[in-house]
């Protein structure tokens, strides 16, 4: 019987810690996706070496070697299609993708963002969360759309903001959630349990629990 797992590419620009979490999850035979390719827009991305060490094909498509962003993205697209990629995960990919590329992979490309979207899109999310005085912060996995950090939300994970937190301590807590959240979200999409209707994600077999609220500060009874 042929392997029915979805073939996934991960796009990175740096160390790729979320990429590593996805590769680890996909090493389990029961996981419905395999990480078949890692691509980076930077030849010095540390995550490329980690991917290769795990037996994953990893390639840099350096923007500086192409006359235009469109040419670089065309090479990305060709590499993805040559590898038979079905789903893309952005994991610390620090370059905006063109509308043409995003539309070509609509509802087949995921991103993880370190905030509870739609709060705090863009950069410096942890410092902005602290400045805003929110009591919960976290991470979001969503389908990619042409506008930055928008798109149907697949999954979110929240952490409490603790008195005395700094952007670094809060970031570390959120990153732990990211490493659990992204594999879970990819698993849901790869297994075919996710349907996108308009800008809303519906997940088969995942009924809402009305008692599963996260309270911060916690209920003291």
ROSE-4610 file (N, C-alpha, C; in Angstrom, 1 decimal, always signed):
// ROSE-4610
residu = [X/X/X/X/X/X/X/X/X/X/X/X/X/X/X/X/X/X/X/X/X/X/X/X/X/X/X/X/X/X/X/X/X/X/X/X/X/X/X/X/X/X/X/X/X/X/X/X/X/X/X/X/X/X/X/X/X/X/X/X/X/X/X/X/X/X/X/X/X/X/X/X/X/X/X/X/X/X/X/X/X/X/X/X/X/X/X/X/X/X/X/X/X/X/X/X/X/X/X/X/X/X/X/X/X/X/X/X/X/X/X/X/X/X/X/X/X/X/X/X/X/X/X/X/X/X/X/X/X/X/X/X/X/X/X/X/X/X/X/X/X/X/X/X/X/X/X/X/X/X/X/X/X/X/X/X/X/X/X/X/X/X/X/X/X/X/X/X/X/X/X/X/X/X/X/X/X/X/X/X/X/X/X/X/X/X/X/X/X/X/X/X/X/X/X/X/X/X/X/X/X/X/X/X/X/X/X/X/X/X/X/X/X/X/X/X/X/X/X/X/X/X/X/X/X/X/X/X/X/X/X/X/X/X/X/X/X/X/X/X/X/X/X/X/X/X/X/X/X/X/X/X/X/X/X/X/X/X/X/X/X/X/X/X/X/X/X/X/X/X/X/X/X/X/X/X/X/X/X/X/X/X/X/X/X/X/X/X/X/X/X/X/X/X/X/X/X/X/X/X/X/X/X/X/X/X/X/X/X/X/X/X/X/X/X/X/X/X/X/X/X/X/X/X/X/X/X/X/X/X/X/X/X/X/X/X/X/X/X/X/X/X/X/X/X/X/X/X/X/X/X/X/X/X/X/X/X/X/X/X/X/X/X/X/X/X/X/X/X/X/X/X/X/X/X/X/X/X/X/X/X/X/X/X/X/X/X/X/X/X/X/X/X/X/X/X/X/X/X/X/X/X/X/X/X/X/X/X/X/X/X/X/X/X/X/X/X/X/X/X/X/X/X/X/X/X/X/X/X/X/X/X/X/X/X/X/X/X/X/X/X/X/X/X/X/X/X/X/X/X/X/X/X/X/X/X/X/X/X/X/X/X/X/X/X/X/X/X/X/X/X/X/X/X/X/X/X/X/X/X/X/X/X/X/X/X/X/X/X/X/X/X/X/X/X/X/X/X/X/X/X/X/X/X/X/X/X/X/X/X/X/X/X/X/X/X/X/X/X/X/X/X/X/X/X/X/X/X/X/X/X/X/X/X/X/X/X/X/X/X/X/X/X/X/X/X/X/X/X/X/X/X/X/X/X/X/X/X/X/X/X/X/X/X/X/X/X/X/X/X/X/X/X/X/X/X/X/X/X/X/X/X/X/X/X/X/X/X/X/X/X/X/X/X/X/X/X/X/X/X/X/X/X/X/X/X/X/X/X/X/X/X/X/X/X/X/X/X/X/X/X/X/X/X/X/X/X/X/X/X/X/X/X/X/X/X/X/X/X/X/X/X/X/X/X/X/X/X/X/X/X/X/X/X/X/X/X/X/X/X/X/X/X]
num = [1/1/1/2/2/2/3/3/3/4/4/4/5/5/5/6/6/6/7/7/7/8/8/8/9/9/9/10/10/10/11/11/11/12/12/12/13/13/13/14/14/14/15/15/15/16/16/16/17/17/17/18/18/18/19/19/19/20/20/20/21/21/21/22/22/22/23/23/23/24/24/24/25/25/25/26/26/26/27/27/27/28/28/28/29/29/29/30/30/30/31/31/31/32/32/32/33/33/33/34/34/34/35/35/35/36/36/36/37/37/37/38/38/38/39/39/39/40/40/40/41/41/41/42/42/42/43/43/43/44/44/44/45/45/45/46/46/46/47/47/47/48/48/48/49/49/49/50/50/50/51/51/51/52/52/52/53/53/53/54/54/54/55/55/55/56/56/56/57/57/57/58/58/58/59/59/59/60/60/60/61/61/61/62/62/62/63/63/63/64/64/64/65/65/65/66/66/66/67/67/67/68/68/68/69/69/69/70/70/70/71/71/71/72/72/72/73/73/73/74/74/74/75/75/75/76/76/76/77/77/77/78/78/78/79/79/79/80/80/80/81/81/81/82/82/82/83/83/83/84/84/84/85/85/85/86/86/86/87/87/87/88/88/88/89/89/89/90/90/90/91/91/91/92/92/92/93/93/93/94/94/94/95/95/95/96/96/96/97/97/97/98/98/98/99/99/99/100/100/100/101/101/101/102/102/102/103/103/103/104/104/104/105/105/105/106/106/106/107/107/107/108/108/108/109/109/109/110/110/110/111/111/111/112/112/112/113/113/113/114/114/114/115/115/115/116/116/116/117/117/117/118/118/118/119/119/119/120/120/120/121/121/121/122/122/122/123/123/123/124/124/124/125/125/125/126/126/126/127/127/127/128/128/128/129/129/129/130/130/130/131/131/131/132/132/132/133/133/133/134/134/134/135/135/135/136/136/136/137/137/137/138/138/138/139/139/139/140/140/140/141/141/141/142/142/142/143/143/143/144/144/144/145/145/145/146/146/146/147/147/147/148/148/148/149/149/149/150/150/150/151/151/151/152/152/152/153/153/153/154/154/154/155/155/155/156/156/156/157/157/157/158/158/158/159/159/159/160/160/160/161/161/161/162/162/162/163/163/163/164/164/164/165/165/165/166/166/166/167/167/167/168/168/168/169/169/169/170/170/170/171/171/171/172/172/172/173/173/173/174/174/174/175/175/175/176/176/176/177/177/177/178/178/178/179/179/179/180/180/180/181/181/181/182/182/182/183/183/183/184/184/184/185/185/185/186/186/186/187/187/187/188/188/188/189/189/189/190/190/190/191/191/191/192/192/192/193/193/193/194/194/194/195/195/195/196/196/196/197/197/197/198/198/198/199/199/199/200/200/200/201/201/201/202/202/202/203/203/203/204/204/204/205/205/205/206/206/206/207/207/207/208/208/208/209/209/209/210/210/210/211/211/211/212/212/212/213/213/213/214/214/214/215/215/215/216/216/216/217/217/217/218/218/218/219/219/219/220/220/220/221/221/221]
x = [+0.8/+0.0/+0.9/+0.6/+1.4/+1.2/+2.3/+2.2/+1.3/+0.2/-0.8/-0.5/+0.7/+1.0/+1.2/+0.8/+0.9/+2.4/+2.8/+4.2/+4.3/+5.1/+5.1/+6.5/+6.5/+7.8/+7.7/+8.8/+8.9/+9.9/+9.4/+10.2/+10.7/+12.1/+12.7/+13.6/+14.0/+15.1/+16.2/+16.0/+17.0/+17.2/+17.1/+17.4/+16.4/+15.1/+14.1/+13.7/+13.4/+13.0/+11.7/+10.8/+9.4/+9.6/+10.5/+10.8/+11.2/+12.1/+12.6/+11.4/+10.5/+9.4/+8.5/+8.3/+7.6/+8.3/+9.6/+10.3/+10.2/+10.3/+10.2/+8.8/+7.8/+6.4/+6.2/+6.8/+6.6/+7.4/+8.4/+9.2/+8.3/+7.2/+6.3/+5.4/+5.4/+4.7/+3.2/+2.6/+1.2/+0.9/+1.9/+1.6/+1.2/+0.2/-0.3/+0.4/+1.6/+2.4/+3.9/+4.6/+6.1/+6.7/+7.8/+8.5/+9.5/+9.1/+9.9/+10.9/+10.8/+11.7/+11.7/+12.9/+13.1/+13.8/+13.2/+13.7/+14.0/+15.1/+15.4/+15.8/+15.4/+15.9/+17.3/+17.9/+19.2/+20.1/+21.2/+22.2/+22.8/+22.8/+23.4/+22.4/+21.2/+20.2/+20.6/+20.7/+21.2/+20.3/+19.0/+18.0/+18.3/+18.9/+19.2/+20.1/+21.1/+22.0/+21.2/+20.3/+19.5/+18.6/+18.0/+17.1/+17.9/+19.1/+19.9/+20.4/+20.7/+21.1/+20.0/+18.7/+17.6/+17.1/+17.9/+17.6/+16.6/+16.4/+15.4/+16.2/+15.7/+16.3/+16.1/+17.2/+17.2/+18.0/+17.4/+18.1/+17.9/+18.9/+18.8/+18.6/+17.6/+17.4/+17.6/+18.9/+19.3/+18.8/+18.1/+17.4/+18.5/+19.7/+20.7/+21.2/+20.9/+21.3/+20.3/+19.2/+18.1/+17.9/+17.5/+17.4/+16.1/+15.2/+13.9/+13.3/+12.5/+11.8/+10.9/+10.3/+9.5/+10.3/+11.5/+12.4/+12.7/+13.0/+13.3/+12.1/+10.9/+9.7/+9.4/+9.7/+9.5/+10.4/+11.6/+12.5/+12.0/+11.5/+10.8/+9.7/+8.8/+7.6/+8.0/+9.1/+9.5/+10.1/+10.8/+11.4/+10.3/+9.2/+8.1/+7.4/+7.1/+6.4/+7.2/+8.5/+9.4/+9.4/+9.3/+9.3/+7.9/+6.9/+5.6/+4.9/+5.3/+4.8/+3.3/+2.6/+1.1/+0.8/+1.6/+1.3/+2.7/+2.5/+3.7/+3.5/+4.6/+4.6/+5.6/+5.2/+6.2/+6.6/+7.9/+8.4/+9.6/+9.2/+10.3/+10.8/+9.9/+10.3/+10.1/+11.2/+11.2/+11.2/+10.4/+10.2/+8.8/+8.2/+6.8/+6.7/+5.8/+5.6/+4.6/+4.8/+4.0/+2.6/+1.6/+0.2/+0.1/+1.0/+0.9/+1.3/+2.3/+2.7/+1.7/+1.2/+0.2/-1.1/-1.5/-2.7/-2.5/-1.3/-1.0/-1.1/-0.9/-0.9/-2.0/-3.0/-4.1/-4.7/-4.9/-5.4/-4.5/-3.3/-2.3/-1.0/-1.1/+0.1/-0.2/+0.5/+0.3/+1.4/+1.1/+2.1/+1.8/+2.9/+2.7/+3.2/+2.4/+2.7/+2.6/+3.6/+3.7/+2.8/+1.5/+0.5/-0.9/-1.8/-3.2/-3.9/-3.6/-4.2/-5.7/-6.4/-5.8/-5.0/-4.8/-3.9/-2.5/-1.8/-0.4/+0.2/-0.4/+0.3/+1.6/+2.5/+3.8/+4.9/+5.8/+7.0/+6.8/+7.8/+7.9/+6.6/+6.0/+4.7/+4.8/+5.8/+5.9/+6.0/+6.8/+6.9/+5.6/+5.0/+3.7/+2.6/+2.6/+1.6/+1.8/+3.1/+3.4/+3.0/+3.2/+2.8/+1.3/+0.6/-0.9/-1.5/-0.7/-1.2/-2.2/-2.1/-2.9/-2.6/-3.5/-3.3/-3.0/-3.4/-3.1/-2.4/-1.4/-0.7/-0.6/+0.1/+0.2/+0.6/+0.2/+0.6/-0.6/-0.5/-1.6/-1.1/-1.7/-1.4/-2.6/-2.3/-3.3/-2.9/-3.9/-3.7/-3.2/-2.3/-1.7/-2.6/-2.7/-3.4/-2.5/-2.9/-2.0/-1.6/-2.5/-2.2/-1.4/-0.4/+0.5/-0.3/+0.0/-0.5/-2.1/-2.7/-4.1/-4.4/-5.7/-6.0/-6.8/-7.5/-8.3/-7.5/-7.9/-7.2/-7.5/-6.4/-6.6/-6.5/-5.5/-5.3/-4.6/-4.9/-4.3/-3.9/-2.8/-2.4/-2.1/-2.6/-2.4/-1.5/-0.8/+0.0/-0.4/-0.3/-0.6/+0.6/+0.3/+1.3/+1.6/+2.8/+3.1/+3.7/+3.3/+4.0/+5.5/+6.2/+7.6/+8.1/+7.2/+7.6/+8.4/+9.4/+10.1/+9.7/+10.0/+9.8/+10.4/+11.6/+12.4/+11.7/+11.3/+10.7/+9.3/+8.6/+7.3/+7.5/+8.5/+8.8/+9.1/+9.9/+10.3/+9.1/+8.2/+7.0/+6.1/+6.0/+5.2/+5.8/+7.2/+7.8/+7.6/+7.5/+7.1/+5.8/+4.8/+3.5/+3.5/+4.3/+4.5/+4.9/+5.9/+6.4/+5.4/+4.4/+3.3/+2.2/+1.9/+0.8/+0.9/+2.1/+2.3/+2.1/+2.8/+2.6/+1.1/+0.4/-1.0/-1.8/-1.6/-2.3/-2.0/-0.8/-0.4/-1.1/-1.1/-1.7/-3.2/-3.9/-5.3/-5.5/-4.7/-4.8/-4.5/-3.4/-2.9/-3.8/-4.6/-5.5/-6.8/-7.0/-8.2/-9.4/-9.1/-10.1/-10.5/-9.7/-9.9/-10.6/-11.7/-12.4/-12.4/-12.1/-12.1/-13.4/-14.2/-15.4/-15.3/-15.1/-14.9/-13.6/-13.6/-12.4/-12.5/-13.3/-13.5/-13.1/-12.3/-11.9/-12.8/-13.3/-14.1/-13.3/-13.3/-12.5/-13.5/-13.4/-14.3/-13.8/-14.8/-14.5/-13.9/-14.0/-13.5/-14.5/-15.5/-16.5/-16.0/-16.6/-16.1/-16.5/-15.6/-15.9/-16.2/-17.4/-17.7/-17.1/-16.5/-15.8/-14.3/-13.8/-12.4/-11.7/-12.3/-11.7/-10.4/-9.6/-8.3/-8.5/-8.3/-8.6/-7.3/-7.1/-5.9/-6.3/-6.1/-5.6/-6.6/-6.1/-6.9/-8.0/-9.1/-10.2/-9.8/-10.1/-9.7/-10.8/-12.0/-13.1/-13.8]
y = [-1.2/+0.0/+1.2/+2.2/+3.4/+4.3/+5.0/+5.9/+7.1/+7.2/+8.2/+9.5/+9.6/+10.8/+12.0/+13.2/+14.4/+14.8/+15.2/+15.6/+17.1/+17.5/+18.9/+19.5/+20.8/+21.5/+22.6/+22.8/+23.9/+25.0/+26.2/+27.4/+28.1/+28.3/+28.9/+30.0/+30.8/+31.9/+31.8/+31.0/+31.0/+29.7/+29.6/+28.4/+27.3/+27.7/+26.7/+25.8/+26.4/+25.6/+25.0/+25.7/+25.1/+24.1/+24.3/+23.2/+21.9/+22.1/+20.9/+20.2/+21.0/+20.3/+19.6/+20.1/+19.5/+18.2/+18.3/+17.1/+16.0/+16.4/+15.4/+14.7/+15.5/+15.0/+14.0/+14.4/+13.6/+12.3/+12.2/+11.0/+9.8/+10.2/+9.1/+8.6/+7.3/+6.7/+7.0/+7.3/+7.6/+9.0/+9.9/+11.3/+11.3/+12.1/+12.0/+12.9/+13.3/+14.1/+13.7/+13.9/+13.8/+15.1/+15.4/+16.6/+16.2/+16.5/+16.1/+17.0/+18.3/+19.3/+20.5/+21.1/+22.3/+23.3/+24.5/+25.5/+26.8/+27.5/+28.7/+29.8/+31.0/+32.2/+32.7/+32.0/+32.4/+31.1/+31.2/+30.1/+29.8/+30.8/+30.6/+30.2/+29.8/+29.5/+28.2/+28.3/+27.1/+25.9/+26.2/+25.1/+24.2/+24.6/+23.7/+22.6/+22.8/+21.7/+20.8/+21.3/+20.4/+19.5/+20.1/+19.3/+18.2/+18.5/+17.5/+16.4/+16.8/+15.8/+14.8/+15.3/+14.4/+13.7/+13.8/+13.1/+13.7/+15.0/+15.8/+16.6/+16.5/+17.3/+18.8/+19.6/+21.0/+21.8/+22.9/+23.7/+25.2/+25.9/+27.4/+28.0/+28.9/+29.6/+31.1/+31.5/+32.8/+33.9/+34.8/+35.9/+36.8/+36.9/+37.7/+37.2/+36.0/+35.4/+35.5/+36.2/+36.3/+37.8/+38.1/+39.5/+40.1/+39.3/+39.8/+38.8/+39.3/+38.4/+37.4/+37.8/+36.9/+35.8/+36.0/+34.9/+33.9/+34.5/+33.6/+32.8/+33.4/+32.6/+31.6/+31.9/+30.9/+29.7/+29.9/+28.8/+28.0/+28.7/+28.1/+27.2/+27.7/+27.0/+25.8/+25.9/+24.8/+23.7/+24.0/+23.1/+22.3/+23.1/+22.5/+21.5/+21.9/+21.0/+19.8/+20.0/+18.8/+17.8/+18.3/+17.4/+16.8/+17.2/+16.6/+17.2/+18.4/+19.0/+19.3/+18.9/+19.1/+20.3/+20.4/+21.5/+22.2/+23.5/+24.3/+24.8/+24.7/+25.3/+26.4/+27.6/+28.7/+28.6/+28.6/+28.5/+29.4/+30.7/+31.7/+32.1/+32.1/+32.6/+34.1/+34.8/+36.3/+37.1/+36.7/+37.5/+37.4/+38.5/+38.5/+37.8/+36.9/+36.2/+37.1/+37.0/+37.8/+37.2/+38.1/+37.6/+36.5/+36.5/+35.4/+34.1/+34.1/+32.8/+32.4/+33.3/+33.0/+32.4/+33.0/+32.5/+31.2/+30.9/+29.6/+28.5/+28.8/+27.8/+28.0/+28.7/+29.0/+27.8/+27.9/+26.8/+25.6/+25.8/+24.7/+25.2/+26.4/+27.0/+27.5/+27.1/+27.4/+28.3/+29.2/+30.0/+29.9/+30.1/+30.2/+31.6/+32.3/+33.6/+33.7/+34.4/+34.5/+35.5/+35.4/+36.1/+35.5/+35.9/+35.4/+36.3/+36.0/+36.8/+36.9/+38.0/+39.1/+40.2/+39.9/+40.8/+40.7/+41.9/+42.0/+41.3/+41.6/+41.1/+41.8/+41.3/+41.9/+41.5/+42.4/+42.1/+42.5/+42.1/+42.6/+42.3/+41.1/+40.8/+40.7/+40.2/+40.0/+41.3/+42.2/+43.6/+44.3/+44.2/+44.9/+44.3/+43.0/+42.4/+42.9/+43.0/+43.5/+45.0/+45.8/+47.2/+47.4/+46.4/+46.5/+46.0/+45.3/+44.9/+43.7/+42.9/+41.7/+40.7/+39.9/+38.8/+37.5/+37.3/+36.1/+36.5/+35.7/+35.9/+34.5/+34.3/+33.0/+32.9/+31.9/+31.7/+31.2/+31.5/+31.1/+30.4/+29.4/+28.8/+29.1/+29.6/+30.1/+29.8/+29.7/+29.6/+31.0/+31.0/+32.3/+32.9/+34.3/+35.1/+36.2/+37.0/+38.0/+39.1/+39.4/+40.4/+39.7/+40.4/+39.8/+39.4/+38.1/+37.6/+37.7/+37.4/+37.2/+35.9/+35.5/+34.2/+33.3/+32.3/+31.5/+30.8/+30.9/+30.4/+28.9/+28.1/+26.6/+26.3/+26.9/+26.6/+27.7/+27.8/+28.8/+28.2/+28.6/+28.2/+29.4/+29.4/+30.6/+30.3/+31.4/+31.3/+32.5/+32.4/+33.6/+34.5/+35.8/+36.8/+37.0/+36.8/+36.7/+38.0/+38.6/+39.8/+39.7/+40.7/+40.7/+40.1/+39.6/+39.1/+40.2/+39.7/+40.6/+40.0/+40.7/+40.1/+38.8/+38.6/+37.4/+36.2/+36.5/+35.4/+35.0/+36.0/+35.7/+34.9/+35.3/+34.7/+33.2/+32.9/+31.5/+30.7/+31.2/+30.5/+30.3/+31.3/+31.1/+30.1/+30.1/+29.2/+27.7/+27.4/+26.1/+25.7/+26.6/+26.3/+26.2/+27.0/+26.9/+25.5/+24.9/+23.6/+22.5/+22.7/+21.7/+22.1/+23.3/+23.8/+23.5/+23.8/+23.6/+22.2/+21.2/+19.8/+19.4/+19.8/+19.5/+20.1/+21.3/+22.0/+21.3/+21.0/+20.4/+19.0/+18.3/+17.0/+17.1/+18.1/+18.2/+18.5/+19.4/+19.7/+18.5/+17.9/+16.7/+15.6/+15.4/+14.3/+14.5/+15.7/+16.0/+16.5/+16.8/+17.1/+18.6/+19.4/+20.8/+21.3/+22.0/+22.6/+24.1/+24.9/+26.3/+26.8/+27.5/+28.1/+29.6/+30.3/+31.7/+32.0/+32.6/+32.8/+32.1/+31.1/+30.3/+28.9/+28.3/+26.9/+26.1/+25.0/+24.0/+22.8/+22.1/+20.9/+19.8/+18.7/+17.6/+16.8/+16.4/+15.6/+16.4/+17.7/+18.5/+19.4/+18.8/+19.6/+20.5/+21.7/+22.7/+22.2/+22.5/+22.2/+23.5/+23.8/+25.0/+25.3/+24.2/+24.3/+24.4/+24.5/+24.5/+25.9/+26.8/+28.2/+28.2/+29.1/+29.4/+30.7/+30.7/+31.9/+32.5/+33.8/+34.4/+35.8/+36.1/+35.2/+34.0/+32.9/+31.7/+32.0/+31.2/+31.3/+30.9/+31.7/+31.4/+30.7/+30.5/+29.8/+30.7]
z = [+0.0/+0.0/+0.0/-0.9/-1.0/+0.2/+0.6/+1.7/+1.4/+2.2/+2.0/+2.7/+3.4/+4.1/+3.2/+3.6/+2.8/+2.8/+1.6/+1.4/+1.7/+2.7/+3.2/+3.0/+2.7/+2.6/+3.7/+4.3/+5.4/+4.8/+4.9/+4.5/+5.7/+5.7/+6.9/+6.4/+7.4/+7.2/+8.2/+9.3/+10.3/+10.9/+12.3/+13.0/+12.8/+12.6/+12.3/+13.4/+14.6/+15.8/+15.5/+14.9/+14.6/+13.5/+12.6/+11.6/+12.3/+13.3/+14.0/+14.7/+15.3/+15.9/+14.9/+13.7/+12.7/+12.2/+12.0/+11.6/+12.7/+14.0/+15.0/+15.0/+14.9/+14.9/+13.7/+12.5/+11.3/+11.3/+12.3/+12.4/+12.9/+13.5/+14.0/+12.8/+12.6/+11.5/+11.5/+12.7/+12.7/+12.3/+12.2/+11.8/+10.3/+10.0/+8.6/+7.6/+7.9/+6.9/+7.1/+6.0/+6.1/+5.6/+6.3/+5.9/+4.7/+3.5/+2.3/+1.9/+2.3/+1.7/+2.7/+2.9/+3.6/+2.6/+2.5/+1.6/+2.4/+2.1/+2.8/+1.8/+2.1/+1.3/+1.7/+2.7/+3.2/+3.2/+2.5/+2.5/+3.8/+4.7/+6.1/+7.1/+6.7/+7.7/+8.4/+9.8/+10.6/+10.4/+10.2/+10.1/+9.0/+8.0/+6.8/+7.3/+8.1/+8.6/+9.4/+10.3/+11.1/+10.3/+9.3/+8.4/+7.7/+7.2/+6.5/+7.5/+8.7/+9.7/+10.0/+9.8/+10.0/+8.8/+7.7/+6.5/+5.6/+5.8/+5.0/+3.9/+2.7/+1.6/+2.0/+1.9/+2.3/+1.4/+0.9/-0.2/+0.1/-0.2/-0.1/-1.5/-1.6/-2.8/-2.5/-2.6/-2.1/-3.0/-2.3/-3.0/-3.8/-3.3/-3.9/-5.2/-5.5/-6.8/-7.9/-7.6/-8.6/-8.9/-10.1/-10.5/-9.9/-9.5/-8.9/-7.9/-7.1/-6.1/-6.9/-8.0/-8.8/-9.4/-9.8/-10.2/-9.1/-7.9/-6.8/-6.4/-6.4/-6.1/-7.1/-8.4/-9.4/-9.2/-8.7/-8.4/-7.2/-6.2/-5.1/-5.5/-6.4/-6.8/-7.6/-8.4/-9.2/-8.3/-7.3/-6.4/-5.6/-5.2/-4.5/-5.4/-6.6/-7.5/-7.9/-8.1/-8.4/-7.3/-6.1/-4.9/-4.6/-5.4/-5.2/-3.9/-3.5/-2.3/-2.4/-1.3/-1.2/-0.2/+0.8/+1.8/+2.1/+2.5/+2.9/+4.3/+5.1/+6.4/+6.4/+6.7/+7.0/+8.4/+8.7/+10.0/+10.2/+10.6/+10.7/+9.3/+8.3/+7.0/+7.0/+6.9/+7.2/+5.9/+5.0/+3.8/+3.3/+3.0/+2.5/+1.2/+1.0/-0.3/-1.1/-2.4/-3.3/-3.4/-3.8/-4.0/-4.9/-6.0/-7.0/-6.3/-5.5/-4.9/-3.9/-3.1/-2.0/-2.7/-3.7/-4.4/-5.0/-5.5/-6.1/-5.1/-3.9/-2.8/-1.8/-2.2/-1.3/-0.6/+0.7/+1.5/+1.6/+1.1/+1.2/+1.9/+2.4/+3.1/+4.4/+5.4/+6.8/+7.3/+8.3/+9.0/+10.5/+11.3/+12.7/+13.1/+13.9/+14.3/+15.9/+16.5/+17.9/+18.6/+18.4/+19.1/+18.9/+19.6/+19.4/+18.4/+17.1/+16.1/+16.2/+15.9/+15.1/+15.9/+17.2/+18.0/+17.6/+17.5/+17.3/+16.1/+14.9/+13.7/+13.5/+12.7/+12.5/+13.5/+13.7/+14.6/+16.0/+16.8/+18.3/+19.0/+18.8/+19.4/+20.9/+21.4/+22.9/+23.6/+23.1/+23.7/+23.6/+22.5/+22.3/+23.2/+23.4/+24.3/+25.7/+26.2/+27.5/+27.6/+26.6/+26.6/+26.6/+26.0/+26.0/+27.3/+28.1/+29.4/+29.3/+28.2/+28.1/+29.1/+29.5/+30.5/+29.9/+28.6/+27.9/+26.6/+26.2/+25.0/+24.4/+23.2/+22.7/+21.3/+20.6/+19.2/+18.4/+17.1/+16.1/+14.9/+14.5/+13.2/+12.3/+11.1/+10.2/+8.7/+7.9/+6.4/+6.0/+5.0/+4.6/+3.5/+3.7/+2.7/+2.3/+1.3/+0.8/+1.8/+2.7/+3.7/+4.9/+5.4/+6.4/+7.6/+8.1/+9.4/+9.4/+8.3/+8.2/+7.6/+7.7/+7.1/+8.1/+7.6/+8.5/+9.6/+10.8/+11.9/+12.1/+12.2/+12.4/+13.8/+14.6/+16.0/+16.7/+18.0/+18.8/+20.2/+20.7/+22.1/+22.9/+24.1/+25.0/+26.2/+26.6/+27.9/+28.7/+30.0/+30.9/+30.8/+30.9/+31.1/+32.6/+33.0/+34.4/+34.8/+36.0/+36.5/+36.5/+36.0/+35.9/+34.6/+33.7/+32.4/+31.6/+30.9/+29.9/+28.5/+27.4/+26.1/+25.9/+26.5/+26.4/+27.1/+28.4/+29.2/+28.6/+28.1/+27.5/+26.2/+25.4/+24.1/+24.3/+25.4/+25.7/+26.0/+26.7/+27.1/+25.9/+25.0/+23.8/+22.9/+22.8/+21.9/+22.2/+23.5/+24.0/+23.4/+23.5/+22.9/+21.4/+20.7/+19.3/+18.9/+19.6/+19.2/+19.4/+20.2/+20.3/+19.4/+19.2/+18.4/+16.9/+16.3/+14.9/+14.4/+15.1/+14.6/+14.8/+15.8/+16.0/+14.8/+14.5/+13.4/+12.0/+11.8/+10.5/+10.5/+11.6/+11.6/+11.3/+11.8/+11.5/+10.0/+9.4/+8.0/+7.1/+7.4/+6.6/+6.6/+7.7/+7.9/+7.2/+6.6/+5.9/+6.8/+8.1/+9.0/+9.0/+8.2/+8.2/+6.9/+7.1/+5.9/+6.1/+5.0/+5.1/+4.3/+5.1/+4.5/+4.7/+3.6/+3.7/+4.4/+5.5/+6.3/+7.7/+7.7/+9.0/+8.7/+9.7/+9.6/+10.5/+9.9/+10.6/+10.7/+11.9/+12.1/+12.5/+11.6/+11.9/+13.1/+13.9/+15.1/+16.2/+16.2/+17.3/+17.9/+18.7/+19.2/+20.3/+20.4/+21.4/+22.8/+23.7/+25.1/+25.8/+26.2/+26.9/+28.2/+28.8/+30.1/+29.9/+28.7/+28.5/+28.4/+29.1/+29.1/+29.8/+29.3/+30.0/+30.8/+32.1/+32.9/+33.4/+33.3/+33.8/+34.3/+35.6/+36.6/+36.9/+37.4/+37.6/+38.6/+38.4/+39.3/+40.7/+41.7/+43.1/+43.8/+43.1/+43.8/+44.7]
